Amino acid sequence: MEKLKLDDFTKYKFLSGIKHGKEKGKFAFVVHNIDKEENKYLSNIWLYDKGDLRQLTTFDKESSFIWIDDEEIIFSSNRDEIDKSKETKEEITKFYKININGGEAKKYFEIDKNVINIEKLSDNKFIFTASYDKEDKNKDEKNFVELDEIPFWSNGSGYTNKKRSRLYIYDLEKEECKAITDEITNIGEFSLNDNKDKVVFISNKFENKMDLADSLYIYDIKNDELKNIHSNEFSYYYSRFIKDDTLIINATDMKNYGINENGKFYTYDLNQDEMKCITPDFDKSVWNSVGSDVRYGASSSVKLDRNYLYFITTENDSSYINRIDENGNIQKLVENKGSVDGFSVKDGEIYFIGLRDLKLQEIYKLDEKEEIQISNFNNWLQKERTLSQVENYSVENDGVTIDGFIIKPVNFDKNKKYPAILDIHGGPKTVYGNIFYHEMQYWANQGYVVFFCNPRGSDGKGNDFADIRGKYGTIDYDDIMKFTDKVLEQYSFIDKEKVGVTGGSYGGFMTNWIIGHTSRFRSAASQRSISNWTSMYSTTDIGYYFTQDQIGETPWSDNEKLWWHSPLKYADKVDTPTLFIHGEKDYRCWVVEGIQMFTALKYHNIESKLCIFKDENHELSRSGKPKSRIERLEQITNWFDKYLK
């Protein structure tokens, strides 16, 4: 077998969007792959039909679809290479229909809007969300941008001032769109009842400044009645019709743990206009936060089926599928460790996209508690490349268990000494798990020990463990340093003089913090980081609410506290050679954060380098352009090679 290559990720298949058809044993999903030469991602729809797995589309641009009957799927595609009307300059979404039994896709209809999500109501009507821009349609011709609200931009979306996601109904016969919501309300996800005559949706209405509390609405399609059933108290994760007159909801009031607080489950009786908590002791996140760099595309993490709500939780270092009934009874359906990246359920039958051990994404059928792998898109990796097993290693700190991991170099020799890299996850409310991570496996193939952990602030262990509000750089730093101490003590084959540290987002913040508080690391690579909470507060897409929530202050209430928790304050103490990686269009942790830290180190004559990737955002390492991802990993690896080898 050959060693894992830096650019092998360009050969991986990424799976997403799995959805059952109208019957069991039949579902469609999207397969993404990379065209390295064209520097882009390709996406096509595949079908699984009672054991038969085959590709449906071939134009490489189909990544979103819905079933409209037993045998037909519609999908959006820009296969005609025209996505804007020359006359109106408005975006157009074109839909095609394909029969799963054979034949070419045919043009079905088009909507003169940028459609986000769409569902069928009847043979002639569809309901959908689409982006809406209240501002002047000729603004693209201006040489300036007008901003009069916050947030005014969003990572991955650019400027969003006065842009909203609106709810519409499209009449296929009349070729007309009817707006259901107004110009200043943002619509999140929506969900239909079984009769498809009512829709529930989460919304946020704002002018000047977006607040964090959402509203919950019901729209009666038949009677054209819009009703606000709950406002300004909760942040809603999702809502579904578990019965025609009853909603099941996951939401948090954010009162005890802020914006990262785990939600509880509620039912809402539409007849009684009453909301009731059915899981008062529930304390788990209802999403998959197990990190990896081998995913692409979007998948569902919640599904209603036969009066059960199926949902994903992250627990410790893995994610699982569960289900809940209207009385609050919860059953965990998946027991194996790893990551559930998306799933579909029909009449109790479950298929899911999973990361298991050192395997890349594959599709599994859940048969009782047994997982049956039914796809083999990425089996070549284990057969053709050398990989290193992820080993668990946990430590105790302040009476708390910190779960961690270590990856030994391939062809490990216990009599040799190896350089090592400490990798810190983002979030902070995410987790590392015992699954495949390309960059870590590549470093193991390059002769590095890689070690990583889930310090306090991470997901998977409840609200108390995840709560580091006002404590950034204190207990989380202590956990990471204690873990590092124990790893170096336990594994004598690590060369203690040749240890580096890296991380992105929160991991970038922590890398910046670490180099200002210890000299134990020989080199560092700080990625998409935070260096100054005051500038973070006032420049990034989430800054004004994230900073206040996570640090506990604003620049006017206590700027000294913001400065105390800012790595930039300690930049004059740094003596670690540091590489800074930033996307030019990263509005989550804007490039000024890296620039400030880089400038400070250069001012104090510390060896450092800043790499700004043009047209890349916060997702550079996960879904950036393929050539940018290759160059990023090359830059980091070369930096560590220079100082650790």
Steps between C-alpha positions, in 0.01 A plus 500: 500500500606858435511779754199730516567797271427860584259536208329161538194679633435609140422133425253453785125472443286715728137401565205717602128569476363147549118488460253211479251479218136416559575142603750306708820371344530791260691824552710755314808690609775720361857395424760777482849468364782736412628609161853595596594650165185715476534582873137427584256252653272284287162374624258238366188324628514125562221251567477196725206280403464176697863402469575670169737797531536720194565854380201706384653826375827565321522874449710551817288791628213333686522528878141564613189295426157388626273205419171605340346153460595132508713516188602860442749740653543870432826680550643846446790541262677771306578253222394757236783728615250788541401595850407867467245680286667768287189714518432501874842390633308275739624154580317206347471148637430234239342169594525175309304178533643153463336157513698258714418214262693656213511782251656844490416783734255750351445866574202527737466865605703798612456761771649846468652482846794335672312206654643357823254221595192376319219250570206382292149593617296359212537425130497870423639669810830511686606678818855628528740739665714731289743783557350847465681831466300802604758744366534658158525241222767717334727503802748268325581791271600724791861529606411500870296293745237649729476346847237594758445189711687227687596243407578647160695204367516126555775246459458326167230743382676837482304818562152425634374849581121506446513146362255251646376147443126519422226238475310470171243285325547432129203427272624281216200563271504878542881516528453739790669540839319622807702632795376374837739691726609863494817673383677526836444150637754222462354150466693200626379149439136422429301177529162382369234293672388168348209662315730768360253772587699652787864597532697584814812711475758679711559868430692802616362844421733794541603845390830662593614217731419129497412358840555138598146403600287352222130480427296194407227535237226282355374573151160355405544452125135429420366803686802723433540578871833576664518468879784577738473235772814576702735800505814649651569238767684212335764411252342216303703214359205339318124441507287226341134391489494181705121510457281730295421709809826445692855621444813350647775756545859520616591841635691684771424818690878566534449616859750276676776430248464759225493443127661155519247364749363156416134505407216308663204338329155658513159422360270775383125433496357717221144462630585602855773744394721341764872417504624230741850372575511120471873447579587725796820305575624467140855641464644401162569688181266404217749511216818329385806693618762227443768672294656376178638640174351232272145630453327709237134590449202523736301221665195478723546447872131483589208307348140426597369148440195317638443733798867493598751778458840358404801716582877499547682562827870546572603311811859492621703451180233355268161578346193277505148468359216515755123526490246665729122474527256772603525393865874561515614137491842484333664192351858488369502299177869502407755359742827490303748783551586735218311765309150500350522764226139477382213252486160418356217297649185353341248289694770428757765402242823699549790565266780734597825651378770416751868530583612180669853439635746591223245467220389797298128570456283205398129422519379256764169332566398476864349156563395501864839584660708357216657731241521357147727684259330521161736731305870473414588837358818538705614144575814553291655713773554218751633274223742743339621740770674460834292634788556518874241400759357769726564402862304633796689669781313692770622698801350641819525872578324673789284192545384510138577238235653644184458257210795493264662310217839424353603387154842337468708533184451228241764227519540594865825396670489524879878548509488819295427858604233685305392864467140569598213735419227606746181570301220708661142493370276793416169598650571491786182292530606217270691177560775286359418132461647166407447550125696583186658845476701551182754754623576297813542177305724681252721628782518149646620383158763775510646367823313710756317402815167686504313550827177683573227527765160638597563756776232674700298711257457199272170335410375155603499525880215737576461868569724525806798347322449715190460825692819706481329838473730760649772236544669482158870428546462378860348158572511398134868594482565306822328191356702511178828552684425222749417270208826598328698437821351153539551408134867596510541316827319186382647469150878507527544467124393866458793741475402762758719759330316463170132559570279737297149631549224589255126560487230689315228743607476444879807280449665800337409717798646238732818471289543878526435479875742213554798668331447805722495291819762229450819441305472123503401469133772516237267642233133586445248531218204722587203468263191725455560628849383759751764729646309803628149476646432872445562480127325161489196666659470780246609350169389137462163359398421361846728722706257735672301219659759221516757712684252634753364151561831314518718758677213660692571864419496763226769762425292748703403285797851366572757536224774394742344155524487470122865602486599257778357210299659622174816313388626827350552635855770237553666521158809666649560178696507278189823334391346217293540514119142520375324462167164674458243367252193706407237514228461844347121467517480337841238719664466268801855566620592786272847528353579800723527254790793325334650825377508646852674199650744468209588870521557475874740208462689669218525817708658297780738327256342154526524278194154494345315483170147588393325318212177663381300283261313705242126438464500245786287519812480335842448158339838500322623176660171315446340622178739756357608475138705181455821680404466732800454199729812338355705819541373555855607152614833538320568831675423358845697179443802685360493736799505211745766316299721808519492519880419147615716291268 
